[in-house]
């Protein structure tokens, strides 16, 4: 028996946990010109758990609001629909994905993803990029790992064991086992879900930014992931800091001596959003 192809993995995406109706509607409607704020408020208010999470995150220091947000209508007006989508998607996936194995803990992966999202947002803010899209792409940058684990757990376990045995990057192990990696699987999954192309490109390019094939967002998520590892956000076991692409940094215009002043802010915002999403250790 051979490992599944990329097409077979994508076809098996139904193995991912089903999102609640409210989360699915918000995720798919934000880019629809007919999206109606009143309809979204009404639908959100049918799911108190998601509302509580959104308001908790909205009132954290992550967004730096000057006054407290007490209703979903206020949250949508202040944060915007794209930010609401990001928070909704994060909370829904964290709540639904309870599968785990001896070598893979999705909640640990989500703590790491929150770290990358936090770094991505602050990098975007500092460089006048789209901070909301950067945050979403950071949250979803490793969704391909969840997909591989859900669809083909046997072969993904083989990837994890090979990585541990040979002490090699996970994408190297994935290519050896599958012939493709989680970045490709995740990016193509988001395209199938009709999420914005720049977010898909952020996922597709975060491990291979050298050619600049995936644009600004590919560079940004690559840098955010390296920074998240360097700051040890998520406290991953056997944390390995990936190589940083100088080309990606140059294309983005990042000047590290100046940007390093934001490291404490990144760590503080990360702790805030972990608490808001009840993902703290």
N, C-alpha and C positions, 0 to 999 in steps of 0.2 A: 504494500500500500504506500502510495506516494503522498507527500504533503499537498494540500489544496493549492490551486492557483489563486492569484489575486482576484480574478473574476469570481471564483467559487467562494472565496472569503467574503467578498462584498455581497454576493447573493445570499450568504448566510447571516446577514446583519440582523435578521429577525431574532437571532439568538441573544442579542443585547436586550437588557431589561426594557419592558415597555414603559414609556413615559406616561405620567398622568395626562389626562385630556387637556388640562389647563396649560401644562408645560409644552405639549406638542403644538397647541394652537399658537401660543406666543412665539415659539421658535420659528414656525413656518409663516407667520403673518407679518412679522416686523418689516420685511422688505416688500410687502404688498402695499401698493399705493392706496388700497381701500381699507387698510387697517384702521379701526375705529377705537379711539381711546375709551369711550364709554363702554363698548363691548368688552374690551380687555379688562377694565375695572370690574365689571359685573362678573366675568368669568374668574378672574383672580380671587375675588371674594368668596367663591365657592370652595376654595382650598385654603383653609386657615393656616395650615402648616407652611405652605409656600409663602403666603402673605407675611407670616411672622419672620421667616428667614429674610425676605426681601427688605422689610423694614429694619431688621437688625443690621443687615449689611449696609443699607442706605445711611443709617445713623452712625456708622462707624467712621473712624478718621480716614478710611480709605478714600472717601469722596469729598472730605473736607467741607461739608455743608455748614452754612452759618446758622441755620435754625433747624429744629427737629422736624423730621417727616413723620406724620402720624397716620396717614391714609395712603391707599394705593393711588388715588387720584393725584395726591401731592407727589408721590414717588415718581409717577410717570411724567408729570410736568417738570420736576426738578432734574431727574436723571435722564429722561428720554427713553424711548422704546428699546433702543439697541442695548442700553445698559441693563434695563429690566430683563431683556432676553438673556444676557450673560449670567446674571444672578440666578434666574429661574433655571437655566440649563445646568448650572453648577449644583444647585441644591437638589434638583430632581435626580441627576445622575448619581450624586453621592448617596442619596437615600435609597435608590433602587439597586445599586450594584453591590450586592453582598457576597458574591462568589469570591472565594479565595483558595489558595493552596499553600503548601509548605514553602514554596519559593516565590509566591506572588500575592501581595496584599493590595487590592485596589484602593483602599482608603489611604495607604501610604503614598500610592501614586497620585491621588488627588491632593494630598498635602503638598507634594512636589509641584503639581500643576498650579495650585494656588500661589506658590512661590514664584513660578515663572510668570504667571499672570500679573502679579504685583510688580515684578521687575519690568515687565513689558509695558505696563501702564505708565510707570514713572519715567522710563526711557522715552516713551511716546510723548508724554507731557513736556519733557525737557527739550525735545527736538521738533515740536509742533507737528507730530503725526496724529493720526486718529486714535486717541487713547481708548475709546470704547471698543473698537475693533481689535486693538492690540490686546486688551484684557481678555476678550472672548477667545482670540487665537491662543493666548497663553493657557487659558483654562483647558482648551481642547487639543493642545499640541501632541499629547500622547494618547489620544483616544484610540489610535490604531492598535496600541498594546491591549486595551480592553477588548477591542474587536477580535484580535487574534486569540486572546485568552478565552473569549466566549464561544467563538466558532470552532476553534481547533485546539482545545486545551492540551491534548497529548503532544502535539508538535511545538506548541508554545513552551511547554515544560521542557522539551528538548532544547529549545533556544536558551532558556534560563540556566539549565544545567551546563550547557556548552560554555556559556558566558562565564559561569563561575569556575569551571574546570580549566579553561584556557585564559582566563583573566583578559577577556577582549570586550570591546564595546558591544552593546546589545545589537546595534544595526549590523555589525559584522557577523554575529551569530545568526541573526535573522536571514541575512542573505545566504549564508551557508545552508540553512535549513529550508527556507521558503523560496529563495531566489528574488525576494523583494523585502522591504522593511516596513516597520510600523508607520513611518512618516508617509510613505506612499499609500498604504492602506487607509490611514486616517484622513489624508487629504482627499482621496477619491470618495470616501464615505461622506464627507461633508459636501462634496459636489453632488452626490446622489441625494443628499438631504436638502439641496438647493440653498445652502448657506452662501453668503457673499464670497465671491472669488478671492478677494484679498485674504480672507480668513483661511480658506482652503490652501492658498499659496503659503501662508505662514506655517501651516502644518507640513506641507510638502517640502519646504525648503529649510526647515530648522536644523537638519543635520548636514546639509550640503549647500552652504551659501556661496561657495567660491566663485561659481560661474555667474551668479546674479540672476539665474534663470527665473527665480520666484519673487523677484522684486523687493521692494521696501519691507514688506511684512515678513518675507523669508529671512532677511537680514536681521530684522528686529527680534523675532522669536529666537533665532540662533543666539544672539547676544544675550537675550534675557535668560535663556536656559543656562548658558555658561555662567552668568552672574549669579543665578540662583544656586547653582552647585558651589560656586566659590564662596558664597555667604552661608552655605550649608542650610538653606531653607528647606524644611521638611525632614531634616536629620535622617537622610537615607542611609541605610547600612552600607558600608564599603563605598562611601561617596567618592565618585571619580569626577574630577573637573575636566570637562571636554576641552579640546584645543579650541582656542578662540581665533576666528578668522579676522586677520588684520584688514582684509579687503572689505568685509562687511562693516567693520567699524569705520573705515575710511569713507565708504559710501554713505553712511549715516551721519558722519561728521561728529562722532563721539570723541570727546577729549576727556580721557580718564582722570587726570588730576582734578579737574573741576567736578566731574560727575561723581567722584568718590565721596564728595561731601553729602551725597544723597543716600549713602548706604544705611545710615542709622534710620532715616525715614522709611526706607524699604523694609527694614526689619520690623519697625513699629507697625507699619500698615499691614504687613504679613500677619503679625500676631493678632491684630484687630479682626481681620477677615476670617482667620481660623476660628477665633472665638465666636464670631457672628454666625458662622456655618456649623458650629459645634464640632469642628474637626480637630480641636486641640488635643494634644497627646495626654 
